Amino acid sequence: MLSLYMILCNRWFCVESGNADNPTVILIHGFPSQAYSYRKVLPTLSKNYHAIAFDWLGFGFSDKPQPRYGFDYTMDEFVASLESLINEIATEKVSLVVQGYFSPIAVKYASNLQGKLNDLILLNPPLTATHANLPSALSIFSTFLLGEIFCQDPLRASDKTLTSSGPYKMKEDDAMVYRRPYLTSGSAGFALNVISKAMKKDLKAYVEETRKTLLDENWKVRTTVCWGQRDRWLSYDGVEDFLKNSKHKLIELPMAGHHVQEDCGEELGGIISGILGRRSRI
């Protein structure tokens, strides 16, 4: 089911699947992507869970507000907007699945509201000091003038960013979904440019805060990291040691890249179901 939620005058595009009476799991896409990336995960999760995937503001088919008019696309604002969205769509505890460079935002949200969460599942999140810099495929969107040109190119903004991060081979039908926001409005490229600049500025601090949060003995949210071993953007070096020190669970996916849900969506759906199912048996 497709849904639009109006929150603080902005419309959020959401895809809902499964029985609303079941426990809720929220699927959060990475940067830059869309809720569509979870299309292979949703059918598996919907059997036992109320699964919701959404497009962040500035991405996909959600609103793309102009900066200085209520939303400037800073990471702090994304944290606040995530809280508003979750408060709107779920009254009970939820589980979060979040991919890539938006993982620090979900960790920040969870650190403030640990009692709201059952599980936190991170897909190839930035966890080490070397992860604090955007890869060239993304940082180019923030450069002066050149970034503005590339952000308006649907092939570079969607196809090339997704396929450069791992083994993912994009089918034409799927590519058209990712391209459509850039083909129908210049606001998609404009938002990507602004978000890239904010991400480039704030990512280092957010990654460091994520590390401290996940290592903190007061962190009580059950956390699992699923790592696609063929990630071309984020190195695996140091990830295993960090997770051993933090005592969080690690699940390796040898054939997946940075966008795990694209490369092995059905398998990931089963993994997520298994993680969440273990809690129900405790």
N, C-alpha and C positions, 0 to 999 in steps of 0.2 A: 504494500500500500504506500502510495506517495503522499506526503504531508507537507504543509507549509505552516510553520510556527511563527507568529508575529511576536517578537521580543524587543522591547525598547525601540519600537518603530522600524525594526529590521526584520525581514522575512528570512527564515532559515529553511532550506530545502532538506527534507528528511525522507528516508525510506524505512518503513516499518514492516516487520515480518514476524509471524508467530502470534500466540495467544497473549493478550495483554495481562492476563491473570498470572502468567508465569514470571519468574525472576527476569529482571531487565538487564541486558548487556548492551552497552553503547559502543559502537565501532567508529573510531576517529581516524580519518585519513591523514596522510603526511603532507609534506611540502615539496613540490606542488602536486596535488592530486584531487580526487573527488570521492564522494561516497560510493560512486560506481565501482571503485577498486575492490569493494567487498562483495561484488555480485556473486562470486563463487562461494563465499563464506556463509552468506545469509541463509540459503536453503537448509544447510546442516544445522545451524543454530536455531532456526525457527521451529524445529521439531520439539524442543524442550524449553525454549526461552523466548522472551519478547525481545527481539533484536532490532536495534535502531542504528542506522548509519546516517550521518548528516554531512552536508557541505559546510565548511567553515565560511564565515563572512569573507568575501573577497574571492571565493573559489566556486567553481561549478555553477550551480543554479541558485545559490543563496544570493542575497543582496550584496552589493559592492559599494558601500557608502563612500562618499568623498571625504578625504582627510580634512580635519579642522571643522567638520560638521557632525561631531558626535562620536567619531571613531577614527583613530589614527593608525590602527594596525600594529600597535606596539604589543610586545609579548605580555605585558601586564594587562592590557585590555583584552587580549585573547583569554587570559585566565578568568577575568571577570565575566566575559561573555559566555564562557563554558559553564560557569556556575549558574548563570541566569537560564541557560538552555536546559541544564539538567533539572533545575528546580521546576521548570515548566513541564517537562515530559515525564518526570518520575517522582513519585511521592515516597516510595520505599527505597531501601538500599539498592545500589546498582553495581555492576562490574564494568570496568572500562578496558577496552582494547585500543591501543593507540600506536601509530606507526611513525617511525622516523623522527624528523626534526620538530614535530609538535609534541613529542613525548615529554620534554621538560615542562611544557604548559600543563599537561595532565598531572605530572608529579607535583607541581606547585599547587594546583587545585586540590589534589588529594591530601597534601600536607596540611592544608588549612581545614579540611573537612574529612578526616580519616573515618569518622563514624558513619559517613554517607556511603562508603565503599565496602563491597565484599572482596573483590579481586581486582588487581591491576595487572594487565598483560601488556608488555612493551615489545614492539616488533622493530628490531634493529634500531634502538634508540642511541643517540649520542651519549656516551658514558665516559670517555677518556679525554684527556687534554687535547689529543690530536683530532678529536671529533668536533672541537669548538669552532672550526673554520668551515664555512660553506665550500663545497666543491666548486670548481670553476663553472660547471654546467648550470649552477644556481646563482653564484655570486655575480655572474655576468649581467644578470637582470638588474643589478643595483648600480651599475656603472653609469657615469654621466653620458647622456645622449644615446650611447650605444645600447644601454639597457632598455631605454624607452622604445627603441626600434625593435629589438628582439622580443620584448614583451608583447608586442602587437602581432608577432608572427606565430600563428597557431601551430605550425610544425615544430618550431624551436621551443615554444613555451610548453607544449604538451608532449608530442611524440618523442622529441630528442631527450627531454629530461627524464622521461620514464624509461626509455630504452638504453640510456647511457649508464644507468645505475646498477645494471645486472643483466642476467640472461633473458629478460622478458622480451618476447617477440609479439608486437602488437598487431592484432588483426584489424583490418580496415574498418569493420563495423564498430569495434571498440574505439578505434582512433577518432572516429567521427563524433563520438560522445564527448571525448576529452577536448576536441577542437571547437565544438559548437559554441561554448561561451565566448571564445576569442573571435569567432566568425560573426557573431550576432551583435556584439557590443564592444566598443573600445574600453569600457570600464573594467573588463576582465584583465586586460594587459596593464592598465593603469594601476589596478590594485596589486598585481603581481610585482610591479616595480617598487611600490611603496613597501610592501611586505618584505621584499628582499632586502631593502635598505635597513628596515627595522631589525630583521633577523640577523643581518651581518653585524649590526651594532650591539645587539643584546645577547647573542647566542652564547658567547664565552661565559658570561655571568650566570646564565641559566643552566648551562651544563655543569658548572661548578656547584651551583646550588642543588642540582639534581643528585650529584655524587654525594654531597653532604647529607642530604635528606635520606637517601637510600642506605647510607651507612649508619645513620642515627639509631641508637638503641631504642629510641621512643617511636620509631616507625613500626606501626602495627598492621599495616595493610599487606595481605598476602600478595607477593609480587613475583611474577614470572617473566623472564626475558626469552623470547623466541628469536633466534638469530639465523638469518639466511647467510650461509657461508660464502656465497658468490657476490657479496655486496662490493661494488666498485667505488662507492663513495666513503663508506666508513670501514676502517680497518678493524679486524678482529683482535689485533694485538692489544693485550691488556684487559679485554672484556672478561675473559674467563677468570683471571685473577681477581678482578674487581668483584665479580659475583660470588666468588668463593669467600672473599672477605666480608661481603654484605650478607652472605648466607641466603641469597635469593636463588630460586630455581632457574636453571638454564636448559633450554631445549634447542638443539642445533638442527637446522634444516639444510643439508648439504647441497641441494639442487636449487635453492632459492637465492635471490639477490636482495637488494635493499627493500624493494616493494614485495614483501613476502606474500601478501594476499594476492598479488597478480600471478606470481610464479607457481604457487601451490595452494590455491584457495580452498579446494575441497579438503586437502590434508590439514590445512590450518584450521578449518571449521571443526574437524574431528579433534584436533589438539585442544582447541579452546573449550569444546564441550567436555572433554576429559578433565581439564583443569577445574572448570566450574562444577562438574559433577562430583568431584572428590569432596568439595565443600559440603554438598548436600548429604553426603554419606557420613560426614564426621559427627 
